[in-house]
Every structure is written in C-alpha cells, then in structure tokens.
Amino acid sequence: MKSGLAYVDNDGDIEIVKRLLRLVSVPDDSDLNVCRLLLDATTPGELEWADFDHVEEDSDHIEKLIKGALSTGTPGVNILVCGPPGIGKTEFCKTLAARLGTHLYSVGEEDDSGDEPSRKERLQELRLAQRLLAPSRGSILLFDEMEDILSDPSAGWMPFSPGGFSHLRSDGSKVFLHRILERIPVPTLWTSNSARETCKTILRRMTFALELRQPPCQVRERIWRRELARHGIKATEEDTRSLAKEFDVTPGVASSAIAGARLCGGDLAAVRLGVRSLSRVISGEKPPANQGPPERFDLALVRADINPVGFADRVVKSGGKHFSLCLQGPPGTGKSAFVRYLAERLGLQVTQKRASDLMSMWVGQTEQLIAEAFAEARAEGSILVFDEADSLLADRRGAVRSWEVSQVNEMLTWMENHPLPFACTTNFGENLDPATLRRFTFKIALDYLTPDQSQAAFHTYFALEAQPEIGDLTTLTPGDFAVVRRKAEILGHLQDAKTLAELLRAECETKPNNVRRVGF
C-alpha cells in the first residue's frame, strides 16, 4: 500500500496497479531493472546546457543543489521550473539530468491503460516512484504540469483572470500535499506555465524556483542554427542571425515551425510562415524587434541639445552602466536609433517594450508586466527601452482612475532601482509626470535637422547633390529621408534630385506644426 503498487478502492477491494502487468512480458532469465520497467524514463533532450546561459547563475545553483541532495539523501528537495509554454522547461530538466549523469523519470503522464491520468493516479505514481528510487540515490523525478495537483485549492473559478476563464483545482487536501513535498525522498523537478496561480503555501515548500525567460538573441541564434541543421534545412550564418533577430519566439515555437517546414519540403520561407502562424495565436502578432541602428544611420544627422558623438564616446569610455536616458522630440528625429546605436557601442542587446506589450485591461496586470520587463532586462544584461513612454509615465495630476497612478508609481520605483541602462523615448515630453524628470540621469532633446544637416542627409540617403531649396525645409528629420527613399525606390525616382526634393517638401507639409504657404 505504501509503495503505491496496491490500493483499496471505494468498495473495500484491494486493487493492484495495471503497471505491474509489464512484468508478464519479461523473460525469466532477464536482468530485470524494476525502475526502468515500472517507471517512464524521459527521452533525451534536444537543447544543450549552453542554451541556458541566460539563466546561468540559477541553473548552476540548481545543479549543485541536486548533486548535494543525491549525495546526502536529503528529503524534501523540490525545484520549481516555471515559464510560458515552449520556453524550454521540460528540455531544461532533461538537459540537467544529462549533465548530472542521472536517470530522469517522468511522473503520471498517462495511466496504466495509456489514457489520461486522474489526479489520484498521478499521486499514486509519484508515491511509487519515490519508493522505488529512494534507495539508489541515482535518479531524479520530473512532474510536468504541476497544476494538475498543486494549484490553489481555494481559488475555484476565476472568471476575471488575465487569461480569461480558468479553473484551479478545489479538491484534495492541502496538508496532504504539504507533507508530500516536505518528505519527498527523491529530488523532484516541478514544471508550471503559471506558477502565480499556485498556492503560496505550496510555493513556500519549494527549495528553489527557476523562472525561464526568453533567451537572448545570441542564444536564439545558436538554437536556430542547430535545429535547422538537424532537420536538413539549408541556411547560412546570416540566415540564422536574421531569424534570431526577426522572431523573438520561444525555442519550442522555433522547433515546431522548422519541423513543419521539413515535412512539406519547404525552405526558410516555409519556416518564417510557420513561426508567424504560431506566434500570432500564442502571443499576438508583433513587429520584429530591431537590435541595431537602422540602415544609413549617421550620428552626424542627429540634432540634439548635446553633442551625440561626444556623449556616446564618454558613456562608453566611463564603463558605467547604471544610468537612464529620456529622449524626447518630434517623430523621426532618431530617438530609438540613437539608443540602439548606444547599445551597440556598449556591447549590449536591446530589450524593447512598447505600450501595447505592457498595457493590460486587467487591474494590476500592467504593473506586473512592467516589473517583468525590468526583470527580463536584468536577466539578459540588456538595455531596456520603452518606446512612447508618455503612455506609461503620464502626468498623475490628470489621472482619473487609481490604476493610472499605480502604473506610474510602479515605473518610478523600478527606474530608481534598475542596475542597467534604461531608456525612454517620447514625442510628447511635456506630457510626462514631473516626478519622472529627476529619475533620468540624462535628458536629451532632439529636434529637426539644420539646413546643413539636411544637405548632408540628402547626400547620405540618395548619393546626390541636394537642391538649394532643401535648406528652406525646417521640419525635416532623418525619418523623412528614409520614407522618401522607400517611396522613390518604388516610383523609380532615386536619380531625380528635383523630384526627391518635392517628395521631401510633401512630407514636411503633412506635419501638424508645419507653417503652410499663403496665397496662390
């Protein structure tokens, strides 16, 4: 009974688990490995230990923790591995077991008939695995989707949860689960997609918690390269680099898209199509994240109230990374491009967040997403950039609802405590809360190009001598030149300096602060 091989049913009859029927097919003279026969060993993982370098400190700590537990036989060692679907939780557990040289057994993924297991059956197999593996001290357990038994028993139905309707288990004894966790003799890895829905009394009994986040660009590039090669899809180094930059998706999404492309005999175009289809339904379609400055970006074309070249040189030379930037100015003046240029000079990746990434209809969810954005940047060692920050740092004096104040408070708190570079860009600096100004180490105002800069930009973008009237356009930005170049490429006007000047004038005349000419 204690081993979990037998139990008493509701009628008082003793039942033997059907898993024991596996013994029937074993030859009498075989070298029987009972654990291998009665438990389900996991398949080898597809990721490598280096693929988790972005959580190196935590993963190394877990490795030492499991080693210590196996060598001493200490009970109650539970490791929580949480994160969104496809982020690599199960793969991390498999990779960890391979690194430790131990067997990893999954618990309760199917019942004895190969069907969906109940909560009771998952617990029975957990008890069985503990009894069988405890004496050897050479194996660890994996309990995937821990919500099956460890969700908050008091939560019930949550019709207004961020993910919509969700049901958290209301059956089962909390104290029974507590004792299982406290006395479990085999180190156990528990995975969860939403650990915050788990009862805090359960979380308190975890020995360590690893929250897996999106791997940085260089790690994604390595995963893309390996998966493409494994499935026989030809790709150059530039192709894999482009995929890693273009798609900020989990390793699971990348692997599924590549496998699908191989089945239809596809190429990189089929891979991209598959990634877009999956990411669209999982997290909504998002524009690709830009890491480096845009093509033809020239720091000499940035007009600011400081010398941008000298500023960048001094920041890089100082080596300091605990600073914040507020860049304000009209659209197209190069605010985001300058931040990405500075990140490139500092050797840092960019974690870019838009208001749509953080604003939520659920009370308290925006504050949580803001905190997670800062945590993500810290974990990746990247520069965090909030575009259009006036949506998140609006003047609290005009707030109507309490959450409009609380989200600004959340931003201000994290801004003061963030240890890495942080930048905000906005077209409407006058709309920012006054308290934000003293939180920024540097406040840089960008403006329209000077006549000399406009002449230089014309040559940079079109490789032509500028028309004299270009100097009369007072609201030109580098962004205008980029737009006109794309327009001229389509219309076939790249070699027509006069037409290019007219297109630039048309861009200026569409701006709301442009002074239109009067008369006929």
URLIN-V875753 format. One record per residue. N is the residue number from 1. BURIAL is # if it has 16 or more other C-alpha atoms within 10 Angstrom, else .. D_FIRST is the distance of its C-alpha to the first C-alpha in Angstrom with 1 decimal. Layout:
n=N burial=BURIAL d_first=D_FIRST
n=N burial=BURIAL d_first=D_FIRST
//
This chain:
n=1 burial=. d_first=0.0
n=2 burial=. d_first=3.8
n=3 burial=. d_first=5.4
n=4 burial=# d_first=5.4
n=5 burial=# d_first=6.4
n=6 burial=# d_first=5.0
n=7 burial=# d_first=5.6
n=8 burial=. d_first=8.3
n=9 burial=. d_first=11.7
n=10 burial=. d_first=14.8
n=11 burial=. d_first=16.0
n=12 burial=. d_first=13.2
n=13 burial=. d_first=12.5
n=14 burial=. d_first=9.3
n=15 burial=. d_first=9.8
n=16 burial=. d_first=9.4
n=17 burial=# d_first=10.7
n=18 burial=. d_first=14.3
n=19 burial=. d_first=14.5
n=20 burial=. d_first=13.8
n=21 burial=. d_first=17.1
n=22 burial=. d_first=18.8
n=23 burial=. d_first=18.5
n=24 burial=. d_first=21.0
n=25 burial=. d_first=23.8
n=26 burial=. d_first=23.6
n=27 burial=. d_first=26.5
n=28 burial=. d_first=25.8
n=29 burial=. d_first=28.1
n=30 burial=. d_first=26.9
n=31 burial=. d_first=25.9
n=32 burial=. d_first=22.4
n=33 burial=. d_first=21.2
n=34 burial=. d_first=17.5
n=35 burial=. d_first=17.5
n=36 burial=. d_first=20.6
n=37 burial=. d_first=19.2
n=38 burial=# d_first=15.9
n=39 burial=# d_first=17.2
n=40 burial=# d_first=20.6
n=41 burial=# d_first=23.3
n=42 burial=# d_first=26.0
n=43 burial=. d_first=29.5
n=44 burial=. d_first=32.3
n=45 burial=# d_first=34.0
n=46 burial=. d_first=37.6
n=47 burial=# d_first=38.7
n=48 burial=# d_first=39.8
n=49 burial=# d_first=39.3
n=50 burial=. d_first=42.9
n=51 burial=# d_first=42.3
n=52 burial=# d_first=40.6
n=53 burial=# d_first=43.6
n=54 burial=# d_first=44.2
n=55 burial=# d_first=41.1
n=56 burial=. d_first=41.7
n=57 burial=. d_first=41.3
n=58 burial=# d_first=37.9
n=59 burial=# d_first=36.6
n=60 burial=. d_first=37.8
n=61 burial=. d_first=36.1
n=62 burial=# d_first=32.7
n=63 burial=. d_first=33.3
n=64 burial=. d_first=34.0
n=65 burial=# d_first=31.0
n=66 burial=# d_first=28.5
n=67 burial=# d_first=30.3
n=68 burial=. d_first=30.0
n=69 burial=# d_first=26.3
n=70 burial=# d_first=25.6
n=71 burial=. d_first=28.0
n=72 burial=. d_first=26.9
n=73 burial=# d_first=23.1
n=74 burial=# d_first=23.6
n=75 burial=# d_first=20.7
n=76 burial=# d_first=21.3
n=77 burial=# d_first=23.7
n=78 burial=# d_first=24.0
n=79 burial=# d_first=27.0
n=80 burial=# d_first=28.3
n=81 burial=# d_first=30.6
n=82 burial=# d_first=32.5
n=83 burial=# d_first=35.6
n=84 burial=# d_first=37.1
n=85 burial=. d_first=36.0
n=86 burial=# d_first=37.3
n=87 burial=# d_first=38.0
n=88 burial=# d_first=35.8
n=89 burial=# d_first=32.6
n=90 burial=# d_first=30.3
n=91 burial=# d_first=33.2
n=92 burial=# d_first=33.3
n=93 burial=# d_first=29.7
n=94 burial=# d_first=30.3
n=95 burial=# d_first=33.6
n=96 burial=# d_first=32.1
n=97 burial=# d_first=29.5
n=98 burial=# d_first=32.4
n=99 burial=. d_first=34.5
n=100 burial=# d_first=31.9
n=101 burial=. d_first=31.3
n=102 burial=# d_first=27.5
n=103 burial=# d_first=25.1
n=104 burial=# d_first=24.2
n=105 burial=# d_first=21.2
n=106 burial=# d_first=21.2
n=107 burial=# d_first=18.2
n=108 burial=# d_first=17.7
n=109 burial=# d_first=21.3
n=110 burial=. d_first=20.5
n=111 burial=# d_first=17.9
n=112 burial=# d_first=17.0
n=113 burial=. d_first=20.4
n=114 burial=. d_first=22.4
n=115 burial=. d_first=22.9
n=116 burial=. d_first=22.7
n=117 burial=# d_first=19.2
n=118 burial=. d_first=18.4
n=119 burial=. d_first=17.6
n=120 burial=. d_first=14.0
n=121 burial=# d_first=13.7
n=122 burial=# d_first=15.4
n=123 burial=# d_first=13.0
n=124 burial=# d_first=9.9
n=125 burial=# d_first=12.1
n=126 burial=# d_first=13.2
n=127 burial=# d_first=9.9
n=128 burial=# d_first=9.6
n=129 burial=# d_first=13.3
n=130 burial=# d_first=13.1
n=131 burial=# d_first=10.9
n=132 burial=# d_first=13.2
n=133 burial=# d_first=16.4
n=134 burial=# d_first=16.4
n=135 burial=. d_first=17.8
n=136 burial=. d_first=20.6
n=137 burial=# d_first=22.2
n=138 burial=# d_first=24.0
n=139 burial=# d_first=22.5
n=140 burial=# d_first=22.3
n=141 burial=# d_first=20.6
n=142 burial=# d_first=22.6
n=143 burial=# d_first=21.5
n=144 burial=# d_first=24.5
n=145 burial=# d_first=25.7
n=146 burial=# d_first=23.8
n=147 burial=# d_first=25.4
n=148 burial=# d_first=22.7
n=149 burial=# d_first=20.5
n=150 burial=# d_first=22.8
n=151 burial=# d_first=26.0
n=152 burial=# d_first=27.7
n=153 burial=# d_first=26.1
n=154 burial=. d_first=29.5
n=155 burial=. d_first=31.6
n=156 burial=. d_first=31.2
n=157 burial=. d_first=34.2
n=158 burial=. d_first=36.7
n=159 burial=. d_first=39.8
n=160 burial=. d_first=42.0
n=161 burial=. d_first=39.9
n=162 burial=. d_first=41.8
n=163 burial=. d_first=40.1
n=164 burial=. d_first=40.7
n=165 burial=. d_first=38.1
n=166 burial=. d_first=34.6
n=167 burial=. d_first=31.4
n=168 burial=# d_first=29.0
n=169 burial=# d_first=25.6
n=170 burial=. d_first=25.8
n=171 burial=. d_first=22.3
n=172 burial=. d_first=19.3
n=173 burial=. d_first=19.2
n=174 burial=# d_first=21.3
n=175 burial=. d_first=20.0
n=176 burial=. d_first=16.3
n=177 burial=# d_first=17.9
n=178 burial=# d_first=20.0
n=179 burial=. d_first=17.4
n=180 burial=# d_first=15.7
n=181 burial=# d_first=19.2
n=182 burial=. d_first=20.1
n=183 burial=. d_first=17.3
n=184 burial=# d_first=16.7
n=185 burial=# d_first=17.2
n=186 burial=# d_first=18.7
n=187 burial=# d_first=22.0
n=188 burial=# d_first=21.7
n=189 burial=# d_first=24.6
n=190 burial=# d_first=24.6
n=191 burial=# d_first=27.5
n=192 burial=# d_first=29.3
n=193 burial=# d_first=32.5
n=194 burial=. d_first=33.2
n=195 burial=# d_first=31.6
n=196 burial=. d_first=34.0
n=197 burial=# d_first=32.1
n=198 burial=# d_first=29.0
n=199 burial=# d_first=28.6
n=200 burial=. d_first=30.4
n=201 burial=. d_first=27.6
n=202 burial=# d_first=25.4
n=203 burial=# d_first=28.3
n=204 burial=. d_first=28.9
n=205 burial=# d_first=25.6
n=206 burial=# d_first=26.7
n=207 burial=# d_first=28.2
n=208 burial=# d_first=30.9
n=209 burial=# d_first=32.1
n=210 burial=# d_first=34.2
n=211 burial=# d_first=36.2
n=212 burial=# d_first=37.6
n=213 burial=# d_first=41.1
n=214 burial=# d_first=43.5
n=215 burial=# d_first=44.7
n=216 burial=# d_first=48.4
n=217 burial=# d_first=51.0
n=218 burial=. d_first=51.2
n=219 burial=# d_first=47.4
n=220 burial=# d_first=47.6
n=221 burial=# d_first=50.5
n=222 burial=. d_first=48.6
n=223 burial=# d_first=45.7
n=224 burial=# d_first=48.2
n=225 burial=# d_first=50.0
n=226 burial=# d_first=47.0
n=227 burial=# d_first=45.6
n=228 burial=# d_first=49.1
n=229 burial=. d_first=49.5
n=230 burial=. d_first=46.1
n=231 burial=. d_first=47.0
n=232 burial=. d_first=50.5
n=233 burial=# d_first=52.4
n=234 burial=. d_first=55.6
n=235 burial=. d_first=56.2
n=236 burial=. d_first=58.5
n=237 burial=. d_first=57.8
n=238 burial=. d_first=59.6
n=239 burial=. d_first=57.6
n=240 burial=# d_first=54.2
n=241 burial=# d_first=55.8
n=242 burial=. d_first=57.1
n=243 burial=# d_first=53.7
n=244 burial=# d_first=52.0
n=245 burial=# d_first=54.7
n=246 burial=# d_first=55.0
n=247 burial=# d_first=51.3
n=248 burial=# d_first=49.2
n=249 burial=# d_first=46.0
n=250 burial=# d_first=42.5
n=251 burial=# d_first=41.6
n=252 burial=. d_first=39.5
n=253 burial=# d_first=42.5
n=254 burial=# d_first=44.8
n=255 burial=# d_first=42.5
n=256 burial=# d_first=42.1
n=257 burial=# d_first=45.9
n=258 burial=# d_first=46.8
n=259 burial=# d_first=44.5
n=260 burial=# d_first=46.0
n=261 burial=# d_first=49.5
n=262 burial=# d_first=48.9
n=263 burial=. d_first=47.8
n=264 burial=. d_first=51.1
n=265 burial=. d_first=53.1
n=266 burial=. d_first=54.0
n=267 burial=# d_first=55.4
n=268 burial=# d_first=55.3
n=269 burial=. d_first=56.6
n=270 burial=# d_first=53.6
n=271 burial=# d_first=51.3
n=272 burial=# d_first=53.1
n=273 burial=. d_first=52.9
n=274 burial=# d_first=49.2
n=275 burial=# d_first=48.6
n=276 burial=# d_first=50.8
n=277 burial=. d_first=49.0
n=278 burial=# d_first=45.6
n=279 burial=# d_first=46.7
n=280 burial=. d_first=48.7
n=281 burial=. d_first=45.7
n=282 burial=. d_first=43.3
n=283 burial=. d_first=45.6
n=284 burial=. d_first=49.0
n=285 burial=. d_first=51.9
n=286 burial=. d_first=53.4
n=287 burial=. d_first=56.6
n=288 burial=. d_first=56.1
n=289 burial=. d_first=56.0
n=290 burial=# d_first=59.2
n=291 burial=# d_first=58.8
n=292 burial=# d_first=62.3
n=293 burial=# d_first=65.7
n=294 burial=. d_first=67.2
n=295 burial=. d_first=69.6
n=296 burial=. d_first=73.1
n=297 burial=# d_first=72.0
n=298 burial=# d_first=74.7
n=299 burial=. d_first=74.3
n=300 burial=. d_first=78.1
n=301 burial=# d_first=77.7
n=302 burial=# d_first=75.7
n=303 burial=# d_first=77.9
n=304 burial=# d_first=76.4
n=305 burial=. d_first=77.7
n=306 burial=. d_first=76.7
n=307 burial=. d_first=77.4
n=308 burial=# d_first=74.2
n=309 burial=. d_first=74.9
n=310 burial=. d_first=75.6
n=311 burial=. d_first=72.6
n=312 burial=# d_first=70.2
n=313 burial=. d_first=71.7
n=314 burial=. d_first=71.4
n=315 burial=. d_first=67.7
n=316 burial=. d_first=66.8
n=317 burial=. d_first=68.9
n=318 burial=. d_first=67.4
n=319 burial=. d_first=63.8
n=320 burial=. d_first=62.5
n=321 burial=. d_first=59.7
n=322 burial=. d_first=59.2
n=323 burial=# d_first=61.7
n=324 burial=# d_first=61.9
n=325 burial=# d_first=64.4
n=326 burial=# d_first=65.7
n=327 burial=# d_first=67.8
n=328 burial=# d_first=69.8
n=329 burial=# d_first=72.5
n=330 burial=# d_first=73.5
n=331 burial=# d_first=71.3
n=332 burial=# d_first=71.9
n=333 burial=# d_first=73.3
n=334 burial=# d_first=70.5
n=335 burial=# d_first=68.1
n=336 burial=# d_first=64.9
n=337 burial=# d_first=66.6
n=338 burial=# d_first=67.7
n=339 burial=# d_first=64.2
n=340 burial=# d_first=62.9
n=341 burial=# d_first=65.9
n=342 burial=# d_first=65.1
n=343 burial=# d_first=61.4
n=344 burial=. d_first=62.6
n=345 burial=. d_first=64.9
n=346 burial=# d_first=62.2
n=347 burial=. d_first=59.8
n=348 burial=# d_first=57.3
n=349 burial=# d_first=55.4
n=350 burial=# d_first=56.0
n=351 burial=# d_first=53.3
n=352 burial=# d_first=55.2
n=353 burial=# d_first=54.2
n=354 burial=. d_first=56.1
n=355 burial=. d_first=56.1
n=356 burial=. d_first=54.3
n=357 burial=. d_first=51.4
n=358 burial=# d_first=51.0
n=359 burial=# d_first=52.3
n=360 burial=. d_first=49.7
n=361 burial=. d_first=50.0
n=362 burial=. d_first=46.9
n=363 burial=. d_first=47.7
n=364 burial=. d_first=46.6
n=365 burial=# d_first=45.7
n=366 burial=# d_first=49.1
n=367 burial=# d_first=48.6
n=368 burial=. d_first=45.2
n=369 burial=. d_first=46.7
n=370 burial=# d_first=49.5
n=371 burial=# d_first=47.2
n=372 burial=. d_first=45.2
n=373 burial=# d_first=48.6
n=374 burial=# d_first=49.5
n=375 burial=# d_first=46.1
n=376 burial=# d_first=46.4
n=377 burial=# d_first=49.9
n=378 burial=# d_first=48.7
n=379 burial=# d_first=45.8
n=380 burial=# d_first=48.2
n=381 burial=# d_first=51.1
n=382 burial=# d_first=53.4
n=383 burial=# d_first=56.2
n=384 burial=# d_first=55.1
n=385 burial=# d_first=57.7
n=386 burial=# d_first=57.9
n=387 burial=# d_first=60.4
n=388 burial=# d_first=62.3
n=389 burial=# d_first=61.0
n=390 burial=# d_first=63.2
n=391 burial=# d_first=60.5
n=392 burial=# d_first=58.0
n=393 burial=# d_first=60.6
n=394 burial=# d_first=62.8
n=395 burial=# d_first=65.0
n=396 burial=# d_first=63.0
n=397 burial=. d_first=66.2
n=398 burial=. d_first=66.2
n=399 burial=. d_first=62.6
n=400 burial=. d_first=61.9
n=401 burial=. d_first=58.1
n=402 burial=. d_first=55.9
n=403 burial=# d_first=53.9
n=404 burial=# d_first=57.2
n=405 burial=# d_first=57.5
n=406 burial=. d_first=53.8
n=407 burial=# d_first=53.8
n=408 burial=# d_first=57.0
n=409 burial=# d_first=55.6
n=410 burial=# d_first=52.5
n=411 burial=# d_first=54.8
n=412 burial=# d_first=57.0
n=413 burial=. d_first=54.2
n=414 burial=. d_first=52.8
n=415 burial=# d_first=56.3
n=416 burial=. d_first=57.0
n=417 burial=. d_first=53.9
n=418 burial=# d_first=53.5
n=419 burial=# d_first=54.3
n=420 burial=# d_first=55.4
n=421 burial=# d_first=58.4
n=422 burial=# d_first=58.2
n=423 burial=# d_first=60.8
n=424 burial=# d_first=61.7
n=425 burial=# d_first=64.3
n=426 burial=# d_first=66.1
n=427 burial=# d_first=69.2
n=428 burial=# d_first=69.7
n=429 burial=# d_first=69.7
n=430 burial=. d_first=71.5
n=431 burial=# d_first=68.4
n=432 burial=# d_first=66.1
n=433 burial=# d_first=65.1
n=434 burial=. d_first=67.6
n=435 burial=. d_first=64.8
n=436 burial=# d_first=63.7
n=437 burial=. d_first=66.9
n=438 burial=. d_first=66.4
n=439 burial=# d_first=62.9
n=440 burial=# d_first=64.3
n=441 burial=. d_first=65.7
n=442 burial=. d_first=68.1
n=443 burial=# d_first=69.6
n=444 burial=# d_first=71.5
n=445 burial=# d_first=73.6
n=446 burial=# d_first=74.4
n=447 burial=# d_first=77.4
n=448 burial=# d_first=79.4
n=449 burial=# d_first=81.1
n=450 burial=# d_first=84.5
n=451 burial=# d_first=87.3
n=452 burial=. d_first=87.1
n=453 burial=# d_first=83.3
n=454 burial=# d_first=83.8
n=455 burial=# d_first=86.4
n=456 burial=# d_first=84.0
n=457 burial=# d_first=81.0
n=458 burial=# d_first=83.2
n=459 burial=. d_first=83.9
n=460 burial=# d_first=80.2
n=461 burial=# d_first=78.8
n=462 burial=# d_first=81.7
n=463 burial=. d_first=83.6
n=464 burial=# d_first=86.8
n=465 burial=. d_first=89.4
n=466 burial=# d_first=88.9
n=467 burial=. d_first=91.4
n=468 burial=. d_first=93.3
n=469 burial=. d_first=92.0
n=470 burial=# d_first=88.5
n=471 burial=# d_first=89.5
n=472 burial=. d_first=90.3
n=473 burial=# d_first=86.8
n=474 burial=# d_first=85.3
n=475 burial=# d_first=81.8
n=476 burial=# d_first=80.6
n=477 burial=# d_first=77.2
n=478 burial=# d_first=75.6
n=479 burial=. d_first=73.3
n=480 burial=# d_first=76.4
n=481 burial=# d_first=77.5
n=482 burial=# d_first=74.1
n=483 burial=. d_first=74.2
n=484 burial=# d_first=77.8
n=485 burial=# d_first=77.1
n=486 burial=. d_first=74.4
n=487 burial=. d_first=76.8
n=488 burial=# d_first=79.6
n=489 burial=. d_first=77.5
n=490 burial=. d_first=76.9
n=491 burial=. d_first=80.5
n=492 burial=. d_first=82.1
n=493 burial=# d_first=83.9
n=494 burial=# d_first=82.7
n=495 burial=. d_first=86.2
n=496 burial=. d_first=88.1
n=497 burial=# d_first=88.5
n=498 burial=. d_first=90.3
n=499 burial=. d_first=87.7
n=500 burial=# d_first=84.9
n=501 burial=# d_first=86.9
n=502 burial=. d_first=87.1
n=503 burial=# d_first=83.3
n=504 burial=# d_first=82.8
n=505 burial=# d_first=85.2
n=506 burial=. d_first=83.3
n=507 burial=# d_first=80.1
n=508 burial=# d_first=81.8
n=509 burial=# d_first=83.4
n=510 burial=. d_first=80.0
n=511 burial=. d_first=78.9
n=512 burial=. d_first=79.1
n=513 burial=. d_first=81.1
n=514 burial=. d_first=83.6
n=515 burial=. d_first=87.2
n=516 burial=. d_first=88.6
n=517 burial=. d_first=92.2
n=518 burial=. d_first=94.6
n=519 burial=. d_first=97.4
n=520 burial=. d_first=98.1
//
